[in-house]
């Protein structure tokens, strides 16, 4: 059974409490609505209407998979021996699902841009003998994730994080997503990802893949929150593992 973040119990208790709150007090978003919101931000220039319920995150129906408003910035600890902290700033929502922790920024004043961060637990089936093998593994994995007929001009870069004493690779992904429905002809969504893939110093078979993804509508200019995404990446801390 997959190990998950230790604070799952805390989120579960909070979820129970939310069931008893009135609509004006709710601090969560439904799983499907969050995805719609993430794309909806990029659809200011669409031809089809957006369901009004996506416009108000304070009154979203309850679902088993929910995002909670971030209320504290204490480290979130993984059983794989590392911790991360939520991105700084306001309007961040948090979700734990399987082996990954997500943060989505909800900001209505920036309608053609969205940012999502993610920390995923990593388990490898074999050792990577050196930095070159680690670099090659990450590059191969990230290139495979961009295989789609809807993705145009895909690009992946990876490099060993020389400034870090940890076994880390810094990577970036970018492409143009032409598969989102509702955009006017000739428009698409720019998708840019910055990430950090690190193996644990005490066990090269486990680690974490952290990233933040920025989406923006083509032919537009929007304020970026990449600085908050970068702070999320640099929050990574490893703890010693018991042998």
C-alpha positions as CSV (number, residue, x, y, z in Angstrom):
1,X,0.0,0.0,0.0
2,X,1.4,3.4,-0.9
3,X,2.7,5.6,1.8
4,X,1.2,9.0,2.0
5,X,1.9,12.3,3.8
6,X,1.6,12.2,7.5
7,X,-0.8,15.0,7.8
8,X,-3.6,13.1,6.1
9,X,-5.3,12.6,9.4
10,X,-5.3,16.4,10.0
11,X,-6.9,17.0,6.6
12,X,-9.5,14.3,7.3
13,X,-10.5,15.9,10.6
14,X,-10.8,19.3,8.8
15,X,-12.9,17.8,6.1
16,X,-15.4,16.5,8.7
17,X,-15.6,19.9,10.2
18,X,-16.3,21.5,6.8
19,X,-19.4,19.3,6.4
20,X,-21.1,21.3,9.2
21,X,-20.3,24.8,7.9
22,X,-22.6,27.1,6.1
23,X,-21.8,28.1,2.5
24,X,-20.3,31.4,3.6
25,X,-17.8,29.6,5.8
26,X,-16.6,26.8,3.4
27,X,-13.0,26.8,2.6
28,X,-12.7,24.1,-0.1
29,X,-13.1,23.4,-3.7
30,X,-14.5,20.3,-5.4
31,X,-12.0,18.2,-7.4
32,X,-13.8,18.6,-10.8
33,X,-14.5,22.3,-10.2
34,X,-10.9,23.0,-9.4
35,X,-9.8,21.5,-12.8
36,X,-12.5,23.6,-14.5
37,X,-11.3,26.7,-12.5
38,X,-7.7,26.1,-13.5
39,X,-8.7,26.0,-17.2
40,X,-11.5,28.6,-16.8
41,X,-8.9,31.2,-15.8
42,X,-7.4,30.8,-19.3
43,X,-10.8,31.1,-21.1
44,X,-11.5,34.8,-20.8
45,X,-11.5,34.9,-24.6
46,X,-13.9,31.9,-25.2
47,X,-17.0,31.6,-27.3
48,X,-18.9,29.4,-24.9
49,X,-20.3,30.4,-21.5
50,X,-18.8,29.2,-18.2
51,X,-21.1,27.7,-15.6
52,X,-21.5,30.3,-12.8
53,X,-20.7,27.9,-10.0
54,X,-17.1,27.9,-11.1
55,X,-16.9,31.6,-10.3
56,X,-17.4,31.3,-6.5
57,X,-15.2,28.9,-4.6
58,X,-17.0,29.7,-1.4
59,X,-20.1,27.7,-2.4
60,X,-18.9,24.6,-4.1
61,X,-20.7,21.2,-3.5
62,X,-18.8,18.8,-1.3
63,X,-16.9,15.9,-2.9
64,X,-14.6,13.2,-1.6
65,X,-11.6,14.8,-3.2
66,X,-11.3,18.4,-2.1
67,X,-8.9,21.3,-1.9
68,X,-8.6,23.0,1.5
69,X,-7.6,26.7,1.9
70,X,-4.1,26.8,3.3
71,X,-4.3,28.1,6.9
72,X,-0.8,27.3,8.2
73,X,2.6,27.1,6.7
74,X,4.2,24.4,8.9
75,X,6.3,21.8,7.0
76,X,4.4,18.9,5.5
77,X,6.3,15.7,6.2
78,X,6.5,12.6,4.1
79,X,7.2,9.1,5.4
80,X,10.0,9.0,2.7
81,X,12.1,11.3,4.9
82,X,11.5,14.8,3.5
83,X,9.3,17.8,4.1
84,X,8.0,20.7,2.1
85,X,6.1,23.9,2.9
86,X,3.2,25.4,1.0
87,X,3.9,28.2,-1.4
88,X,4.0,31.7,0.2
89,X,1.4,34.3,-0.6
90,X,-2.4,34.2,-0.3
91,X,-5.2,32.3,-1.9
92,X,-3.5,28.9,-2.0
93,X,-5.6,25.7,-1.8
94,X,-4.2,22.3,-0.8
95,X,-5.1,18.8,-1.8
96,X,-3.5,15.4,-0.8
97,X,-4.1,12.6,-3.3
98,X,-2.4,9.2,-3.4
99,X,1.4,10.0,-3.3
100,X,1.1,13.6,-4.2
101,X,0.4,17.0,-2.6
102,X,-1.0,19.8,-4.7
103,X,-1.4,23.5,-4.3
104,X,-3.6,25.6,-6.5
105,X,-3.7,29.4,-6.4
106,X,-7.2,30.9,-6.7
107,X,-7.0,34.5,-7.8
108,X,-9.9,36.0,-9.6
109,X,-8.0,39.2,-10.5
110,X,-5.8,37.3,-12.9
111,X,-8.2,35.7,-15.4
112,X,-5.9,34.5,-18.1
113,X,-3.3,32.7,-15.9
114,X,-3.1,29.8,-13.4
115,X,-0.4,28.2,-11.3
116,X,-0.4,24.8,-9.7
117,X,2.4,23.3,-7.6
118,X,2.9,19.6,-6.9
119,X,5.2,17.4,-4.7
120,X,5.1,13.7,-5.6
121,X,6.8,10.9,-3.7
122,X,9.3,9.0,-5.8
123,X,10.2,5.3,-5.6
124,X,12.7,3.8,-8.0
125,X,12.9,0.1,-8.9
126,X,16.7,0.3,-9.4
127,X,19.7,2.4,-8.4
128,X,20.9,5.3,-10.6
129,X,24.7,4.9,-10.4
130,X,25.7,8.5,-11.0
131,X,24.6,12.0,-11.8
132,X,24.5,11.3,-15.6
133,X,22.1,8.4,-15.1
134,X,19.9,10.5,-12.9
135,X,19.9,13.3,-15.5
136,X,19.1,10.9,-18.3
137,X,16.3,9.2,-16.3
138,X,14.6,12.6,-15.5
139,X,14.9,13.8,-19.1
140,X,13.4,10.6,-20.4
141,X,10.4,10.7,-18.0
142,X,9.7,14.4,-18.7
143,X,9.9,13.9,-22.5
144,X,7.4,11.0,-22.3
145,X,4.9,13.1,-20.5
146,X,4.8,15.6,-23.4
147,X,3.8,13.0,-26.0
148,X,0.4,14.2,-27.3
149,X,-1.0,15.3,-30.7
150,X,-2.4,18.4,-29.0
151,X,1.0,19.6,-27.6
152,X,3.0,21.7,-30.1
153,X,6.6,22.9,-29.8
154,X,7.4,20.7,-26.8
155,X,10.7,21.4,-25.1
156,X,12.5,19.7,-22.1
157,X,15.7,20.8,-20.4
158,X,17.4,19.1,-17.5
159,X,20.6,19.8,-15.6
160,X,22.3,18.6,-12.4
161,X,21.7,21.0,-9.5
162,X,25.4,21.6,-8.8
163,X,24.7,24.2,-6.1
164,X,22.8,21.6,-4.0
165,X,24.6,18.9,-1.9
166,X,21.6,16.7,-2.5
167,X,21.2,14.4,-5.6
168,X,19.0,16.7,-7.5
169,X,18.1,17.6,-11.1
170,X,16.5,20.8,-12.1
171,X,14.2,20.5,-15.1
172,X,11.8,22.6,-17.2
173,X,9.1,21.7,-19.7
174,X,7.2,23.9,-22.1
175,X,4.6,23.4,-24.8
176,X,1.6,24.9,-26.5
177,X,-1.6,23.1,-25.6
178,X,-4.0,23.1,-28.6
179,X,-6.4,20.6,-27.0
180,X,-8.4,22.8,-24.7
181,X,-12.0,23.2,-26.0
182,X,-13.7,26.6,-26.1
183,X,-10.8,28.7,-27.3
184,X,-11.3,30.9,-30.3
185,X,-9.7,29.7,-33.5
186,X,-5.9,30.1,-33.6
187,X,-5.6,30.4,-29.8
188,X,-4.0,28.0,-27.5
189,X,-2.6,27.7,-23.9
190,X,1.1,28.1,-23.1
191,X,2.2,25.6,-20.4
192,X,5.5,26.1,-18.6
193,X,6.8,23.8,-15.9
194,X,9.7,24.3,-13.6
195,X,10.7,21.3,-11.4
196,X,13.2,19.8,-9.0
197,X,13.7,16.0,-8.9
198,X,15.7,14.9,-5.9
199,X,16.8,11.5,-4.4
200,X,17.1,11.1,-0.7
201,X,20.8,11.4,0.5
202,X,20.4,8.2,2.7
203,X,18.5,6.1,0.1
204,X,18.8,6.6,-3.6
205,X,15.7,4.5,-4.3
206,X,13.3,7.2,-2.9
207,X,12.9,10.9,-3.3
208,X,10.6,13.6,-4.4
209,X,9.5,15.3,-7.7
210,X,8.5,18.9,-7.1
211,X,7.2,21.3,-9.7
212,X,5.0,24.3,-10.4
213,X,3.0,24.7,-13.6
214,X,2.0,28.0,-15.1
215,X,-0.7,28.2,-17.8
216,X,-1.4,31.3,-19.8
217,X,-3.6,32.1,-22.8
218,X,-1.8,32.8,-26.0
219,X,-1.5,36.5,-27.1
220,X,-2.0,37.8,-23.6
221,X,0.1,39.2,-20.8
222,X,-0.6,38.1,-17.2
223,X,1.1,38.6,-13.9
224,X,3.2,35.6,-13.0
225,X,3.5,34.1,-9.5
226,X,6.6,32.1,-10.4
227,X,8.4,33.6,-7.4
228,X,6.0,31.8,-5.1
229,X,6.5,28.6,-7.1
230,X,10.3,28.9,-6.7
231,X,9.9,29.4,-2.9
232,X,7.9,26.2,-2.9
233,X,10.8,24.3,-4.7
234,X,13.4,25.6,-2.3
235,X,11.4,24.6,0.8
236,X,12.5,21.0,0.4
237,X,14.3,19.6,3.4
238,X,15.5,16.0,3.9
239,X,15.6,14.2,7.3
240,X,17.8,11.3,8.2
241,X,16.3,7.9,7.6
242,X,16.5,5.1,10.1
243,X,18.6,2.2,8.7
